[in-house]
């Protein structure tokens, strides 16, 4: 079994996972700190007015553990799987994502043991549909465009995809699959993802130089709102099809606007 030590970063000036924070906008080179605080989880529980929990059910065979709770002032999730036949998730959706075109979260991966497949912690969303003629209408993800910043396999990746089937079980990557940093276990990463309302996405890791991707350069236009009905904004952990291993990650200081 391969133990991968993930997720190293510069020490955050305002503290790591579980630290106290305020609703004030903080002067900082991280773009995310220009956004108002959404949730620092200091209430001690998952606020149902802010979050909708989405977890794959434990079956005791391929999905062994799928826990999610507020621990020490941060949202902490653990997902343990053994050769799952399809993707497994442990995440929360923004209850009302209206107007939330930019998001930030501090992520600390506390444990990561992987023997096959892909385990990841991520910030992601669905943003628009490119008008794919194969889309059959509401509930069909074909043509929906999703962007994500993911911590996996010792790296931080930024990518934009287009769903190519109704359930988004298959997709194509739009433009380059960008590696924006390297990471190691037990330290906190600041992840930022933003959409300009058109076809351009911006991602940033901590205080590093932001990177952008404009889907129109690659022939993908913004023709409509997403049609899948999937929650458009979310944070959490995921195991891809065929994955065996375990991941524990903490999410804190969520900002959005």
C-alpha positions in Angstrom: 0.0 0.0 0.0 1.4 3.3 -1.0 1.2 6.1 1.5 1.3 9.5 -0.2 2.2 12.5 1.9 0.3 15.4 0.6 -0.4 19.0 0.8 2.3 21.4 1.9 2.0 25.2 1.9 3.3 28.4 3.2 2.1 29.0 6.8 -1.1 31.0 6.8 -0.8 34.4 8.4 -4.3 34.1 9.9 -4.0 30.6 11.3 -4.6 27.1 10.2 -7.7 24.9 10.3 -10.0 25.6 13.2 -8.6 29.1 13.7 -10.8 32.0 14.7 -11.8 34.4 12.0 -14.1 37.4 11.5 -16.6 38.5 8.9 -14.4 41.4 8.0 -12.6 41.5 4.7 -8.9 41.1 5.3 -6.2 42.8 3.4 -4.2 39.9 1.9 -2.5 38.8 -1.4 -4.9 35.8 -1.5 -7.8 36.8 -3.7 -10.1 34.8 -1.5 -9.5 37.1 1.4 -11.2 39.9 -0.6 -14.4 37.9 -0.2 -16.7 38.1 2.9 -16.6 35.2 5.3 -19.3 32.6 4.7 -18.6 30.1 7.4 -15.8 29.4 9.9 -17.6 26.5 11.5 -17.1 28.0 15.0 -20.8 27.3 15.7 -19.7 23.7 16.4 -22.2 22.1 13.9 -23.1 22.1 10.2 -25.4 25.0 9.7 -28.4 23.8 7.7 -29.1 27.3 6.5 -25.7 27.5 4.8 -25.0 23.9 3.7 -26.7 20.8 2.2 -24.8 17.6 3.1 -24.2 15.1 0.3 -22.7 11.7 1.2 -22.6 8.4 -0.6 -24.2 5.8 1.7 -21.9 3.3 3.6 -22.4 -0.2 2.5 -19.7 -1.9 4.6 -18.2 -3.6 1.6 -16.7 -1.0 -0.8 -17.7 2.2 1.1 -16.4 1.5 4.6 -16.4 4.9 6.3 -18.1 8.2 5.3 -18.1 10.6 8.2 -18.7 14.3 8.2 -18.9 16.6 11.2 -17.6 19.9 12.7 -14.5 19.1 14.7 -12.4 21.7 16.5 -13.9 24.6 14.6 -13.5 23.0 11.1 -15.6 20.8 8.9 -13.9 17.4 8.9 -14.7 14.5 6.6 -13.3 11.0 6.4 -13.9 8.7 3.4 -12.6 5.1 3.3 -13.3 2.9 0.3 -12.2 -0.5 -1.1 -12.4 -0.8 -4.9 -15.7 1.1 -5.3 -17.6 0.5 -8.6 -18.5 4.1 -9.0 -17.4 7.4 -7.5 -18.1 8.1 -3.8 -18.5 11.6 -2.3 -18.4 13.3 1.1 -19.2 16.9 0.7 -21.4 19.9 1.3 -23.2 22.1 -1.1 -23.8 25.8 -0.6 -27.5 26.0 0.3 -28.1 29.1 -1.7 -25.3 29.7 -4.2 -27.0 32.7 -5.8 -24.3 35.3 -6.7 -21.5 33.1 -5.5 -19.2 33.3 -8.5 -16.0 33.3 -6.3 -15.1 30.9 -3.5 -12.3 30.3 -1.1 -11.6 27.6 1.5 -8.7 26.6 3.7 -8.1 22.8 3.3 -6.0 20.6 5.6 -5.5 17.0 4.6 -5.0 15.1 7.8 -4.6 11.5 6.5 -4.2 10.1 3.0 -3.5 6.4 2.2 -4.1 5.2 -1.3 -3.5 1.9 -2.9 -5.4 2.4 -6.2 -7.5 5.0 -8.0 -7.8 8.7 -7.0 -8.6 10.3 -3.6 -9.0 14.1 -3.6 -10.1 17.1 -1.6 -11.6 19.9 -3.7 -13.4 23.1 -4.3 -15.7 22.9 -7.3 -18.8 23.9 -9.1 -21.0 23.8 -12.3 -21.2 27.2 -14.0 -22.8 27.1 -17.5 -23.8 24.9 -20.4 -22.2 25.3 -23.8 -25.4 24.5 -25.8 -24.4 20.9 -26.8 -27.0 19.6 -29.2 -27.0 16.2 -27.5 -28.6 17.7 -24.4 -32.1 16.6 -23.9 -33.2 19.2 -21.4 -33.5 19.8 -17.7 -31.7 17.1 -15.7 -29.2 16.3 -18.5 -25.6 17.3 -17.7 -24.4 17.0 -21.3 -22.6 20.3 -22.1 -22.4 21.5 -18.5 -19.1 23.1 -17.7 -17.5 22.5 -14.3 -14.3 24.0 -12.8 -12.4 22.6 -9.8 -9.3 23.1 -7.7 -8.2 19.7 -6.4 -5.6 18.4 -4.0 -4.5 14.9 -5.0 -1.4 12.7 -5.6 0.9 15.3 -4.0 -0.2 18.1 -6.2 -2.8 20.9 -6.5 -4.6 20.8 -9.9 -6.8 23.3 -11.6 -9.0 22.1 -14.4 -12.2 22.8 -16.4 -14.3 20.1 -17.9 -17.3 19.6 -20.1 -19.8 16.8 -19.3 -20.4 14.5 -22.2 -23.3 12.4 -20.9 -26.4 13.0 -18.9 -25.0 12.0 -15.5 -21.5 13.6 -16.2 -19.9 10.1 -15.7 -17.8 11.0 -18.7 -16.2 14.4 -19.6 -13.5 16.1 -21.6 -10.9 18.5 -20.2 -11.1 22.0 -21.7 -7.7 23.4 -22.3 -4.7 22.5 -20.2 -4.9 20.4 -17.0 -2.8 22.8 -14.8 -0.7 21.9 -11.9 -0.5 24.9 -9.6 1.4 23.6 -6.6 2.8 20.7 -4.7 1.5 19.7 -1.3 2.1 17.5 1.8 0.0 16.1 4.5 -1.0 18.0 7.7 -0.6 21.6 6.5 -3.2 24.0 5.3 -3.8 25.0 1.7 -5.8 28.1 0.7 -7.9 27.3 -2.5 -9.6 30.0 -4.6 -11.9 29.5 -7.6 -13.7 32.3 -9.4 -15.9 32.7 -12.6 -16.4 35.9 -14.4 -19.9 35.2 -15.4 -18.8 34.5 -19.0 -16.3 31.9 -20.0 -13.2 32.7 -17.9 -12.2 30.9 -14.7 -9.4 32.0 -12.2 -7.7 29.8 -9.6 -5.2 30.6 -7.0 -3.2 28.5 -4.4 -2.4 30.5 -1.3 -0.7 33.7 -2.3 0.8 32.3 -5.5 0.2 33.9 -8.9 -3.4 33.3 -10.1 -3.9 31.2 -13.2 -6.8 31.6 -15.7 -8.6 29.6 -18.4 -11.0 31.0 -21.0 -13.1 28.2 -22.4 -14.0 30.3 -25.5 -10.4 30.0 -26.7 -11.0 26.3 -27.1 -14.4 26.7 -28.7 -16.7 26.3 -25.7 -19.2 29.2 -25.2 -21.5 30.1 -22.4 -25.0 29.5 -23.9 -27.1 28.8 -20.9 -27.2 28.0 -17.2 -26.2 24.4 -16.2 -29.0 21.9 -17.0 -28.0 19.0 -14.8 -29.6 20.2 -11.7 -26.4 19.4 -9.8 -25.6 21.8 -7.0 -23.5 24.5 -8.6 -21.1 25.2 -5.7 -19.5 22.7 -3.3 -16.5 21.7 -1.1 -15.6 18.2 0.0 -13.7 14.9 -0.7 -14.2 12.3 -3.4 -13.0 8.9 -4.4 -13.1 8.1 -8.1 -14.2 4.7 -9.5 -11.9 1.8 -8.6 -10.3 3.6 -5.7 -9.1 1.9 -2.5 -7.8 3.9 0.4 -8.7 6.5 2.9 -8.7 10.3 3.1 -9.4 12.7 6.0 -9.6 16.4 5.3 -10.7 19.5 7.2 -12.3 22.6 5.6 -12.3 26.0 7.3 -12.7 29.8 6.7 -15.0 29.5 3.7 -15.4 32.8 1.9 -17.8 33.4 -1.0 -19.3 36.3 -3.0 
